[in-house]
Amino acid sequence: MKGRLKFFASIVLLLLTASCTSVYDRIYPTLVDGKYDSEFPYRNSSAQLEEISRSIRMINSIAFYTSYVFDAEKKLKITELNDTNFESQAVEVIYYNRTASGTGTVIFEEQGKVLVLTVAHIVSFPDTVISYHLNAEGSATDYIQSVSIKNRQNNFIPDLPSGGELEIIIIDKNIDVAFLGAKYQPAETIRITTFNYPWGNSSELEWGSFVYVFGFPMNNKMISKGIVSNPGKERFAFLIDAVFNKGFSGGIVLGVRDGVPNFELVGLVKSVPSEYQYFIQPLAKDHDLDFNPLLPYKGDFFIQKEQVLRMGITRVIGIEVVKNFVKTNENYLKSLGYLIKFN
């Protein structure tokens, strides 16, 4: 009797398995077509996504400036800069810094050498910043108000060895791509995970192609999803509808070819449409009470510039741009010991 029950149970399990297989065949008849998928993944790939996430790192960059402020009566013009002793002519010297943060991906690690892929604008600060005095109508004049000179810049990934400081290995501001690198002791980099999936082709993406996006919005490592729009409208660039927050810049975009976990690197997150707005704000002090909106404010105030992001439209750099950049600089990268494999 027990033997018969086992026999019937085996038959039922076989029928259920065959039924499930036929259901998948009917639902996903063209899943294996060699193209990037537009279907939502139908099976679990959390283990592979977690592995990829370990290669994603937050990049911080800080530039230190000395600013020389000049009196309007000096009527100093830009043509006179080379002949000017800034410190002796300035009425005030100000020290300040500018910061940026974003996302990088470890794409190479060998014998202590680490190479990180990101976008250029995270680590691009101008060497010199010049501002001009305004006239009575509020328009800029030809007379220099201040000259700010960058003294040094630090780029670092906090969870890499020895403070994680990296130097810019190669950078192209026009295409907005940069590679950062560092040399550590080999024993210090044993546990660093690199991105080990193929580099795909963004030119093969189609309307509705499904993608995963990794990044560090607001200092939090996150994965998001998106749908591709306007593939091919711009050469090697496309749009996705993933929700973008500050810190996602430089994050990788992964396409899926013939089902998960067949991930391919198809792009880098570049930017989201935005605009700047100016606000007049009270000069708040620590421990001040909230301002009463019913009473006129009589204290000091200042003008605050704020970037307003337009969510839901994210621009992506096609991975072919990065490939071409690597090929152009291949010999230089090899001379430093960095060997980048696309597959």
C-alpha positions, 0 to 999 in steps of 0.5 A: 500500500505504501509503495502504491502511495509513493508511486502515485505521489511521484506521478502527481509531482511529475505532472505538476512539474511538467505543468509548471514548465508548460506554464513558463513556456507559454508565459515566456515563449521568447525569453531566450532570444538573445535580447535584453529583457523587458519582462520583470524577472521571474526568478530569484537572483538576490544572491547575485545582486548581493554579490554585485552590491559588494563591489559598489562603494560610496565616493567622497571628494573634497577640494580646499580653496583659498579665496582672495577678495578685492575692493571694488575701487581697485578695479582689478581686471582679469588681464592683470591677474598674472601681475598681481600679488593676490595676498598683498592686494586682497582686502580679505583672505577666506579659506573654504572647501567644496564637497561632493559625493557619489557612487563608484564600482570596484572593477579591478583588484590585483596585488593591492592595486584597486581601480574604481569606475565613476563619473567625472563630475563627482571628482571635478572641481575647478582649479580657479574660481573668479567672481566679479563686482556688480554695478548699480543695475545688478549686472556683472562688471569687468572688475574682479571681486574675488579669486579662489584657488584650489590648494588640494583635493582629496578623494576617498572611499571610507571603507577601503584600507588606510582611509581609502584615499584614491587618486584620479588615474584617468578622467574625461569631463566631456564624456563625464567618466573617471577612474580612481585608483590606489595601491595598498598592501596585497593583504589589505585588499583580499576581501575587496569584491570586484564587479565580475559580470560582462560589459554589455551594449547599451545600443542593444537596449530597446523601449521598455528594457528592464534594468537594475540600478545601484547607488548611494543615495543620501549615503545609503547603499540601495538597489532600484529598478527602471525601464529604458526610454529613448534608446538610441536617441542620443548616441550611447545614452538613454533615459530610465524612470528610476527615482534619482536622489543625490549620491546615485551619480556614478552608479551602475545600470545593469541590463538582463539578457535572457533572464536573471542572473544574466546581468550585463553592465550597460551604463553609468548614472549621470544626472537627473533634470534639475533647476536652481531656485533662490530663497530668502531665509532668516539667519537662524541661530542654534536653539532658536524657536520656530519663527512665527509666520504671523509676525513680521521678521525683523532680523538678518536674512540671507539668500539660499540657492537650492537645487530642485530635482525633477524625479523620474527622469534619469540620464544614463551614459551608455557603457560603450562610451566607457569602453572606448575611453578605456581602449583609448587609454589602454596602454597607460592603464597597463603601464600602471598595472590596471587590466580591465576586462569587458567580459 
